[in-house]
Amino acid sequence: MPQFTAERPLTFVTGNAGKLREFKQILGDSFPIVNLAVDTEEIQEETLEKISEAKCRQAAAAVNGPVLVEDTALCFNALGGLPGAYIKWFLQKLGHDGLNKMLAGFEDKSAEAVCTFAYSAGPGQEVKIFQGRTDGRIVPARGPANFGWDPIFEEKASGMTYAEMEKDQKNKCSHRGKALVKVREFLESA
């Protein structure tokens, strides 16, 4: 198991307060964790794994220690997986209504939320990838619009958008929650 201490904590690299909040809600105080916003170059790449690996290598070099980075994608099935890893930029430019309009000409409104965590013990070390996926569909915004695309992603099993769910409910079924279960299992058993 990687040994994290107060002197050598695991650094979760994100500047997104919402991601950090959910991360802490799901992992709790399992390990000594610090948060640091590190600007990493996001490579232009189709696979989420390669994007996350590149971010992780950059973050490990910047922190000079163990790091965990996260990348989120929202993949519209009618669009062959787009916007995918570029959802942040699509959301900023189009908003919730614009994302819905992207699917206006398609009957298929299904989508997959994907969260990819990448871990490295430090610079030059192997990168481990952990992914969580949740099926759903894109709907007109419902619920509070205070965290990304949560109001337009309706989780398949519940029929609720992430924004309509209580935090614990979302964390149990979300792409991020599923990925963090895998991260925790790795950190506890490695």
Number of C-alpha atoms within 10 A of each C-alpha: 8 12 14 15 11 10 7 13 17 23 23 22 23 20 13 10 10 12 17 15 10 17 17 12 14 20 15 11 9 11 16 15 20 13 15 14 12 17 13 15 11 14 11 10 12 13 10 19 18 15 20 29 23 17 23 30 24 22 30 25 16 15 15 14 17 23 29 26 24 24 22 22 21 23 24 23 17 16 16 10 15 17 19 23 24 18 18 16 11 16 16 11 11 13 15 22 13 14 21 16 13 15 18 11 9 10 8 14 18 20 25 22 21 23 25 24 26 25 28 23 20 20 19 12 14 14 20 17 22 20 23 20 19 22 18 23 21 25 19 14 19 16 14 13 14 10 13 16 20 22 23 25 28 26 24 16 10 12 12 19 25 25 22 20 18 9 13 13 13 20 19 13 19 21 22 28 25 21 20 22 16 16 20 15 10 15 15 13 8 9
